[in-house]
């Protein structure tokens, strides 16, 4: 199926084609081809990236634009007639797909969206400079443009350059610009800023195409960082305080090295979450399912370190409301949407609890808040509301223990949780009883492994 449209009809054709592509979810189904003529740009940078990074989708769009047609350039950037040049980065609307730019001299095909933006801006300036005063805009006859394209004869092996240009990339750009009526003087890249810009765009685009969006290429390195954190977790456990409190107190060089591993992992998963959100919905759903296991392990291992950083600053409260990164929220939400197998869930956790991570990656934020509540009670502040919050914390912890959803590390002698328990035991006294106090006083936690 070929979907086509002219001017505003081209915008509708593009949107309709995107809807068709989103609807197709069967392997082997032929995809539609969208060909627009003189259509204005649609969509912002997010839409551009979502389509451009999907090479199959990007190749489904061919936009034909004549050099004298102002409609394709309407939204590329705000035009200032007194400016010597226009910045292509200031426009809200961004190109996607393949552009066939035509003039009376020939045509050029461009796929890199940054290069398309630069050339559209250059065309706008060129037309503005050469336009006679009071000339009225008129509709372009794209039927004539297509006939001219069909009758074009291409001579292979014959250079149309009037001077020698040693760099093949630069020579190709010069010929492209000549074909759409730009750069007739064939200046070299050093003296022509447009050629220099396009050269950089092309090099960056080729580099991106080679890499593609393949997170697995970076994932192995991130697995190394996770392995280093696992080693740090084991060493900290042998010191009877757990990796959360080792990182929080940072008393040795190994604690400082963790900052580097944490940073590289966080940068990777922030980028990953952002990329997934830009994907079409069907691809997003299948992609995040494949990568959810790694993202969940990362969140449960690394978010406690962010919590430690947050509460290390004096006066910080309520991490979940004021300090939690959006990418953690997304990863947790996707896990909930994916669902969990119910059969043998608690039994499996019990069998693996000694080597497991605490399931709630915000567990230590709850502990830190409970420590703050204990401090308030010692100072005689907000007694009724504070006691209520501590009882809610008790119930939360006991629920996690029953579900085998917390790591045994929380019961290590030097952990913040055990510090909270010592403070809380003194505050409530020996007469107070609850499920958690009975569990802790009877030392049943020693069997939790």
C-alpha positions in Angstrom: 0.0 0.0 0.0 1.3 3.5 -0.9 -0.1 6.3 1.1 0.4 9.8 -0.4 -0.7 13.4 0.1 0.2 16.9 -0.9 0.9 19.9 1.4 -1.3 19.4 4.5 -2.6 16.1 3.0 1.0 14.9 3.3 0.9 15.5 7.0 -2.3 13.5 7.3 -0.7 10.7 5.1 2.3 10.6 7.5 0.0 10.3 10.6 -2.1 7.7 8.9 1.0 5.7 8.0 2.2 5.8 11.6 -1.2 4.5 12.7 -0.9 1.7 10.1 2.6 0.8 11.2 1.5 0.7 14.9 -1.4 -1.6 14.0 0.7 -4.1 12.1 2.0 -6.7 14.5 2.2 -9.8 12.4 5.6 -11.1 11.1 5.9 -11.1 7.3 3.2 -8.4 6.8 4.2 -5.9 4.1 4.6 -2.4 5.5 3.0 0.6 3.8 5.1 3.2 2.0 4.3 6.9 2.6 5.2 9.4 -0.1 4.5 13.1 0.6 4.8 16.1 -1.6 5.5 19.6 -0.1 4.3 18.5 3.3 5.0 20.6 6.5 6.9 18.9 9.3 5.0 17.2 12.1 6.1 16.1 15.5 8.9 17.2 18.0 12.3 15.7 18.7 10.7 12.8 20.7 8.7 11.6 17.6 11.7 12.1 15.4 13.9 10.0 17.6 11.3 7.3 18.0 11.0 6.9 14.2 14.6 7.6 13.2 16.0 5.0 15.6 13.7 2.3 14.1 15.4 1.9 10.7 12.5 -0.2 9.3 9.9 2.5 10.1 12.2 5.4 9.0 12.6 3.9 5.5 8.8 3.8 5.1 8.6 7.6 4.6 9.7 9.5 1.5 9.2 13.3 1.6 9.5 15.1 -1.7 10.2 18.9 -1.3 10.9 21.4 -4.0 13.4 24.2 -3.3 10.9 26.9 -4.2 8.1 25.4 -1.9 8.0 27.2 1.4 5.6 24.8 3.1 8.2 22.1 4.0 10.2 24.8 5.7 7.4 26.5 7.5 8.1 25.1 10.9 11.8 24.3 10.7 12.8 27.5 12.6 11.5 31.0 13.3 12.6 33.1 10.4 14.3 36.5 11.0 14.8 38.5 7.8 17.6 40.5 9.4 19.6 37.4 10.5 22.6 36.3 8.5 21.9 32.7 9.3 19.2 30.6 11.0 19.9 28.0 13.8 18.2 24.7 12.8 18.2 23.6 16.4 15.7 26.3 17.5 12.7 24.8 15.7 10.2 22.7 17.6 9.2 20.6 14.6 11.8 18.0 13.5 12.1 15.9 10.2 12.0 12.1 10.0 12.2 9.6 7.1 14.0 10.1 3.8 13.8 13.5 2.1 14.1 14.0 -1.7 14.9 17.7 -2.1 14.4 18.9 -5.7 15.3 22.0 -7.8 15.6 22.9 -11.5 19.2 21.6 -11.3 18.4 18.1 -10.0 17.6 16.4 -6.7 19.3 15.1 -3.5 18.3 12.4 -1.1 19.0 12.9 2.6 18.2 10.6 5.5 20.1 12.1 8.5 17.5 14.3 10.2 20.1 16.8 11.4 21.4 17.2 7.8 17.8 17.6 6.5 17.2 20.4 9.1 20.4 22.2 8.1 19.6 22.0 4.3 16.0 23.2 4.8 17.3 26.2 6.7 19.9 26.9 4.0 17.2 26.7 1.3 15.0 29.1 3.3 17.8 31.6 3.5 18.7 31.2 -0.2 15.1 31.8 -1.3 14.7 34.8 1.0 17.9 36.4 -0.3 17.0 35.9 -4.0 13.2 36.5 -3.8 12.1 39.6 -5.7 10.2 42.2 -3.6 6.4 41.7 -3.2 6.6 38.3 -5.0 3.6 36.2 -4.0 3.9 32.6 -3.0 2.4 30.1 -5.4 1.6 26.4 -5.3 4.3 24.2 -6.7 3.4 21.8 -9.5 4.8 18.5 -8.2 3.5 16.7 -11.2 6.1 18.5 -13.3 8.7 17.8 -10.6 8.0 14.0 -10.9 8.1 14.1 -14.7 11.5 15.9 -14.5 12.8 13.3 -12.1 11.6 10.4 -14.4 13.3 12.0 -17.4 16.6 12.6 -15.6 19.6 10.8 -17.1 22.5 10.0 -14.8 26.0 9.7 -16.1 28.2 7.4 -14.1 31.9 8.0 -13.7 31.7 11.7 -14.9 32.4 14.2 -12.2 30.5 17.5 -12.4 32.9 19.3 -10.0 34.7 22.3 -11.4 37.6 21.9 -9.0 39.4 19.0 -7.3 38.1 18.0 -3.9 40.2 15.3 -2.3 37.7 14.3 0.4 35.0 12.0 -1.1 32.5 12.9 1.6 33.0 16.6 1.0 32.7 16.2 -2.8 29.5 14.3 -2.4 28.0 17.0 -0.2 29.0 19.7 -2.8 27.2 17.8 -5.5 24.2 17.3 -3.3 24.0 21.0 -2.6 24.4 21.9 -6.3 21.6 19.6 -7.2 19.1 21.6 -5.1 20.4 25.0 -6.2 22.7 25.7 -3.2 26.4 26.4 -3.2 26.9 27.0 -6.9 30.4 28.4 -6.3 31.6 25.0 -4.9 33.5 26.4 -2.0 35.6 23.9 0.0 34.4 22.8 3.4 36.8 25.0 5.3 35.4 28.2 3.8 31.7 27.1 3.6 30.0 26.6 7.1 27.1 24.7 5.6 29.4 22.0 4.0 31.3 21.8 7.3 28.1 21.3 9.3 26.8 18.7 6.9 30.1 16.8 7.0 29.8 16.6 10.8 26.2 15.5 10.5 27.0 12.8 8.1 29.9 11.4 10.1 27.7 11.4 13.3 24.8 9.7 11.4 27.1 7.0 9.9 28.5 6.3 13.4 24.9 6.0 14.8 23.9 3.7 12.1 26.9 1.4 12.8 26.0 1.3 16.5 22.3 1.4 16.1 20.1 1.2 19.2 21.3 -2.1 20.5 21.5 -2.0 24.3 23.1 -5.5 24.4 26.3 -3.9 23.2 26.6 -1.9 26.4 24.9 -4.5 28.6 28.0 -6.7 29.0 30.0 -3.8 30.5 27.1 -3.1 32.9 27.1 -6.7 33.9 30.7 -6.3 35.0 29.7 -3.3 37.1 26.9 -5.4 38.7 29.3 -8.2 39.4 31.6 -5.7 41.2 28.7 -4.5 43.3 27.9 -8.2 44.1 31.5 -8.6 45.3 31.1 -5.4 47.4 27.9 -6.7 48.9 29.7 -10.0 50.0 32.7 -8.1 51.5 30.4 -5.7 53.4 28.4 -8.7 54.7 31.6 -10.2 56.1 32.1 -7.0 58.0 28.7 -7.4 59.7 27.1 -4.2 58.4 25.8 -4.8 54.9 26.5 -2.9 51.7 23.9 -0.2 52.3 25.6 0.9 55.5 29.1 0.4 54.2 28.3 2.8 51.3 26.5 5.2 53.6 29.4 5.5 56.0 32.2 5.2 53.4 35.1 4.3 55.6 37.4 2.7 53.1 38.6 3.0 49.4 36.4 0.2 48.3 33.4 2.3 49.3 34.5 5.2 47.1 35.0 2.9 44.1 31.4 2.0 44.3 30.5 5.5 43.3 32.0 4.9 39.8 30.1 1.6 39.3 26.9 3.2 40.5 27.2 6.1 38.1 27.8 4.0 35.0 24.9 1.7 35.8 22.6 4.6 36.5 23.5 6.4 33.3 22.9 3.2 31.3 19.5 2.5 32.8 18.3 6.1 32.6 19.2 6.1 28.9 17.5 2.7 28.5 14.2 3.8 30.2 14.2 7.0 28.0 14.7 5.0 24.8 12.0 2.5 25.7 9.5 5.4 26.4 10.2 6.8 22.9 9.4 3.5 21.2 6.0 2.8 19.6 3.8 1.1 22.2 3.9 -2.5 20.9 7.7 -2.5 20.6 8.0 -0.8 24.0 5.9 -3.5 25.6 7.9 -6.4 24.1 11.3 -4.7 24.7 10.7 -3.8 28.3 9.6 -7.4 29.0 12.9 -8.7 27.6 15.0 -6.3 29.7 12.8 -6.1 32.8 14.9 -8.8 34.7 18.1 -6.8 34.4 16.3 -3.5 35.2 14.7 -5.0 38.3 18.1 -6.3 39.6 19.7 -3.0 38.9 16.9 -1.1 40.8 17.1 -3.4 43.8 20.9 -3.2 44.0 21.5 0.5 43.2 18.6 2.4 44.5 19.5 1.7 48.1 22.8 3.5 47.4 20.9 6.6 46.1 18.8 6.4 49.3 22.1 6.4 51.3 23.3 9.5 49.4 20.0 11.2 50.0 19.8 10.8 53.7 23.5 11.4 54.2 22.7 15.1 53.8 21.4 16.5 57.1 17.8 17.4 57.2 16.7 15.3 54.2 13.3 13.6 54.6 10.8 11.7 52.5 12.9 10.2 49.7 10.0 8.7 47.9 8.2 12.0 47.4 11.2 14.3 47.0 14.3 12.4 46.0 13.3 9.4 43.9 14.4 9.3 40.2 11.8 8.9 37.6 13.5 6.0 36.0 13.2 3.9 39.2 9.5 4.7 39.3 9.1 3.5 35.6 11.1 0.3 36.2 8.9 -0.5 39.2 5.7 0.3 37.4 6.7 -1.9 34.4 7.4 -4.8 36.8 4.0 -4.5 38.3 2.4 -4.3 34.9 4.2 -7.5 33.8 2.8 -9.4 36.8 4.4 -12.1 38.9 3.9 -15.9 38.9 1.9 -16.8 42.0 2.8 -20.5 42.2 5.4 -21.4 44.8 6.2 -17.7 45.1 6.9 -17.5 48.9 8.5 -21.0 48.9 10.9 -20.0 46.2 11.8 -16.8 48.0 12.4 -18.8 51.3 14.7 -21.1 49.5 16.7 -18.3 47.9 16.5 -15.6 50.6 20.1 -15.8 51.7 21.3 -14.7 48.3 18.5 -12.4 47.4 18.1 -8.7 47.2 15.4 -6.9 49.2 12.4 -6.7 46.8 11.3 -3.2 47.8 14.1 -1.0 46.6 12.8 1.8 48.8 13.1 -0.4 52.0 16.0 1.6 53.4 14.1 4.9 52.8 11.5 3.5 55.2 14.2 2.6 57.7 15.7 6.1 57.5 12.2 7.6 58.0 11.7 5.3 61.1 15.0 6.5 62.5 13.9 10.1 62.1 10.6 9.2 63.9 12.5 7.7 66.8 14.6 10.9 67.1 11.4 13.0 67.2 10.0 10.8 70.0 13.2 11.1 72.0 12.9 14.9 71.7 9.2 14.8 72.7 7.9 16.0 69.3 4.7 15.0 67.5 4.2 12.0 69.7 0.8 10.8 68.5 1.4 11.0 64.7 5.0 9.8 65.2 3.9 6.7 67.1 1.3 6.0 64.4 4.0 6.1 61.7 6.3 3.8 63.6 3.4 1.2 64.1 2.8 1.4 60.3 6.5 0.8 59.8 6.4 -2.2 62.1 3.6 -3.7 60.1 5.3 -3.0 56.8 8.6 -4.8 58.0 6.7 -7.8 59.4 4.8 -8.2 56.1 8.1 -8.1 54.2 9.6 -10.7 56.6 6.6 -13.1 56.2 6.9 -12.8 52.4 10.7 -13.5 52.6 11.0 -10.2 50.6 13.9 -8.7 52.6 17.5 -9.8 52.6 18.9 -11.3 55.8 21.5 -8.4 55.6 19.0 -6.1 57.4 19.7 -8.1 60.6 23.5 -7.7 60.6 24.8 -6.1 63.7 26.0 -2.9 62.0 22.9 -2.2 59.9 20.7 0.8 60.1 17.7 -1.4 60.7 19.3 -2.9 63.8 20.2 0.6 64.9 16.5 1.5 64.6 15.4 -1.6 66.5 17.7 -0.7 69.5 16.3 2.8 69.5 12.7 1.6 69.2 13.1 -1.1 71.9 14.2 1.6 74.4 11.3 3.9 73.4 8.4 1.4 73.6 9.8 -0.5 76.7 9.4 -4.1 77.7 5.7 -4.1 78.2 4.9 -3.2 74.5 4.1 -6.2 72.3 3.6 -6.6 68.6 4.4 -9.3 66.0 7.6 -7.5 65.1 8.8 -6.9 68.7 8.1 -10.6 69.5 10.0 -11.7 66.4 13.0 -9.5 67.3 13.1 -10.1 71.0 12.9 -13.9 70.6 15.8 -13.6 68.0 13.8 -15.5 65.4 15.6 -13.3 62.8 18.7 -15.5 63.4 16.9 -18.3 61.6 15.9 -16.0 58.7 18.5 -17.2 56.1 
